[in-house]
Amino acid sequence: MDLQQLRVFREAAKSGGFTRAGAELRLSQSTVSLHIKRLEEELGCLLFLRARKRVYLNDAGRQLLEHSERIFSALRDAEMAVGELAKQQRGVIRLGSGATTLTYLLPRILGAQQKRHPEIELVVTTGSSEMLALAVHQQKLDMAVVMQPVDPSLAVEWLPLFREELVFILNAGHAIAEKRFLVAEDVREVPFISFHQGSAMRTHVDRELEALQIVPRITMEFENIEAIKAMVRSGLGAAILPACSVQGNQSAIRAMRFRDHPMGRDLLLALPRSSSIPRPIANFANRLAKGLTGKNIQQLREVSRDEGLRR
């Protein structure tokens, strides 16, 4: 018994005729008959009942059909497993991230990925959270790190990463820079340097200021976080930025916090809402999640489910 005989047998059983099986397999009717005859000879029993132009499985044929379905299912699984291993040796992973996250949080993780899998090309796109989430939805990106709020109508799985602290920054020589904590009254007259109107970060910062009952006097707008820091460093205004962006040697900038009002933004990992993600992409998603949170994708899903239940 060989696989070709089993393929011919299975097609004949499903189509109910040798001629129809031959047309499906692109074999002549006589070739199909020969395969079936040799299979029956090897097994020592008939597999079909012949009636005019149709054939029907007998008990032995039905038994063999059940086993052949399991055999071909196992073959498909084997082909997929080997194919996934082959894909790990080459391919492209498309990652999206905001510029701040990419600059300050991802270099170590991306460097480790490249060192571990130099054969896999890592393509990184920066942009707004809205643009990146839409690209995941459209399958133009394999994953993206974005911030809330998100569009629930997109075919995207949202996994919580962590809450990133935001801080109020201003020139270290400013009169209020020596304060330990700020209150709203301290900054009402300070000019603000902010992100462009309509961006997720601008919307979020505006909400933080609204919660403090501060109406900001915005004098400059930028998309580039380093440009904002340069303006603050020059004493041209204050800004609210992720704390990670002002760590290290920032002698001309003072990062401050409001008393009784901690600020932050929630970062999420956006993945395609699919039951089948190629293994190299799933592996990298796990490394990315681990590098940022210490948790793998499955653990993040459990956190997400728990938060959903609490809501």
N, C-alpha and C positions, 0 to 999 in steps of 0.2 A: 504494500500500500504506500503510495506517495502523495504529496500535496496536490499535484495536478489532478490525480484521480479524485481526491476529495473535493477539489473545487468543482470539477465537472459533476460529480454526484450531487453536491449541494445545490448547484444551479438547476439541475434537472428536477430535483425534489421541489424546489421553490416554483419553478415555471410550469411544472406538470407535463413536460414533454422534452424529448431529445432535440427536436428541431429548434424549439424556442431556446433551449439551453445553448445550442450551438451558435445561434444568432447573437446571443448575449456575450458569449465568450469568443466569438469570431472563429469558430471551429465548424467543420462540416458535420452533418448529422451522423455520417458513418464513423467519424473520429470519436464523437461523443459515445456512440454505441459501443465502440471498441474499448474505450476507457471503462465504461460501466461493466462490460463483460469481463474484463480482466480483474476488476475490483471484486466482482461476485465470485470469480474463480479463486482468487486469493483468500477470500473470507469463507468460501465453501457454502454459500447460501445465496438465494435470490434476495434482492433489495427492493424490487418494484413489482407491482402487479400491472401487466400490460392490458389495456382495454382500448381498442380502436386507435385513435390518434393521441391518446393521453396515457400517462403512466401515473401510478399511485404508489406511495410507500406502503410496504407491509410492516409487520412488527419489527423485523430486523432492520429495515430501512429507517424507521422512526428512531430506533436506538442509535444507529450510526449518525443520524442527522444531529441529535442532541450532542453527541461527543464531538462531531466535526465543528459545531458552533463554538464549543469551548476551546477547541484547538485553534481556530482562527482568531478568537478573541485573545488568546494568549499570545499569538503571533503579533497582533496589533499592539498589545502592551509592550512586547519586546522591541518592536520597531520604534515605538515612541520613546522608550527608555534609552535606546542606543542613540536615537536622534537628539534627545536632550543632552546626552554626553557630548555628542559632536558639536552641538551649538555652544557648549561651554568653551570650546577651543577657539571660537571666533564670534564675531557679531558686534552689534552696537547697542549701547544702553543710552537712552535719551532722558536726561534729568533736567528738571526745571527748578529754579530757585530765585528768590528775591536777591538783590545785589548784596544786601547787608548780611543775610544768612550765608551766602556763598563766600563772601570775603572773610568773615570772622569765625564761622562755625564749621565749614565744610572742607577746607584745604587738607587737614590731616586725614579725614575719612577718604577723600578722593585720592590722595596720594597713596594710601594703603591699598585701595582697590587697584590702582594702576600698577603698583609693585607686585601685587598678588596675581593679577590677570592682565599682563601687558598685551595679550592677544585680543582683548576685548576693548573696542574703542568706546570711550566715554565722551558723549557729546552733551555739553551743558548750555542751557539757555536761561538767560535772566529776563525778568519782566515783572509786571504787576501780578498780584495774586489772582486777580480775575482772569488775566490773559493766560496764565499758566494752568489754572484749573480747567479752562475751556480747552486748552491744548491736550490735557489728559483725557477729557471727555471725547475729544475728536480723535484720540489715539495718535496724536502727533508727538506726544511725550509719553514715556513709560511710567513716570512718576514725577511728583513735584512737591517741594516744601513750600507751603503757603500759610497765610494767616487768616484767622476768622475776621469777618463773617464769610460764609460760603453759600453757594447757590445749591440748595437741595435737589433741584430738578436735574442736575447734571448726573450722568452715569458714572459717578466717581465714588469710591470708598474713601471716607474721611477718617483718618486714624489720629488720635491726639498724641502729639509729641511732648511738649512741655510749655509752661507759661514762662515767657522770656521777660525779664524785668526791663522796664523803661525808666530812664532817669532824665532829670532836668539839667541841662548843661549851659554854662555861661563862662565868659572869660574869667580866669582866676583872679584878675585884679578888680573885678566888680565889687561895689560896696557891700552887696549881700553875700558874697562868696565865702565869708568867714562864718556864716551861720551854720549851725549843726543840722537843723531841719528848716524847711520852708513852710510858710503858710501862704494862702492865696494872696493876701494883702501885699506880700513882699514883691510879687512879680506882676501886678496889674499894669504897671506903667512901663515894663520892660518890652522892647520891640522883639517880635518873634520871627524866627527864620523857620519856615516849614516846608513840607513836601507839596508837590503840585496838587491843586484842587481836584477832587474826584478819585485820587488814589486811595487804596485801602488803608495805607499808613496815615495819610492825612485825615481820613474819616475817623480813624481810631484816636489819633491825637486830639482832634476836635472834641470827641466825646469825653476824653479824660479831662480836658480843660473845662468843658461844660459841667462835668461833675464837681469841679472845684469852683464853679460859678465865676470863671474867668473868661472874658471876651478878649481874645488875643488881638493885638495890633500887629498884623503880619506885614512885614516890610520887604521880605524876600521869599521866593519859592524856588526850590531846586528838587531834582529827582535824585541827584548824586549825594550820598551821605557824606563823602569826603569834602564836597563843596560846602555843605552845611557846616561841617566842623571847621573848615578854613575861615568861614565868615564869623563863627563864634570866637575862634581863636584871635581874630582881628578886633574883637570887641564890638561887632556890628549888631549883636542881638543874642537872644537865647534860643534854645531848641529843646525838643524832647526826642530822645534817640534811644535805641536799644543799648543796654548797659555794656554788652560785649563790644560795642564799637568804640568805647572810650576807655577800655582797659589798657594797662601798660603805661608807657611813657607819654603822658598827656599833660605836661607841666603847665601849659597855658590854658588848659580847660579844667573847670571844676564841675564834677558830677554831683548833683544834689538830689535829695528826696523830700517829698512833702510829708509833713507830720500827719499821721492818721489817714493817709491816702496813698497806699502803695500802687504804683502803676505797672501795667504789664500788657503783653499781647500773647494770644494763644497761637502756637504754631502747630500745623497739621501736616501729615503726610498724605498726599492725594495719590491714589492708585486706581487704575481702571477697575470698574465693577465687573469682574470676570472671574469665573470659576477656574480658569486655566491661564496662568501667567508663566511664560517660559522660565525655566529653572535659573538661568544666569541672572535674569531680572529679579526674580524672587530672592535669590541669594544676596544680591546687592542691596535690595530693599531691607533685608534683615540686617546687613552690616551697617547701613545708614541709620536705621532705627536704634541699633545697639550703640553706635557711636554717639548718637545724640541723647539717648535716654537710658541706656543700659538694659532696655527691654527689646525682645524680638517682635516680629509682626504679630504672631499669635498672642503674645502677652498684651500688645497694644489693642488688639481686637477685644480681648477680655475686659480691659479697662474701659473701652468704648461701650461695650454692652452694659457694664456695671453703671456707668454714668447715665446711660439711657434709662435703666431701670430706676435710678434715683430720681430722675426727672419726672 
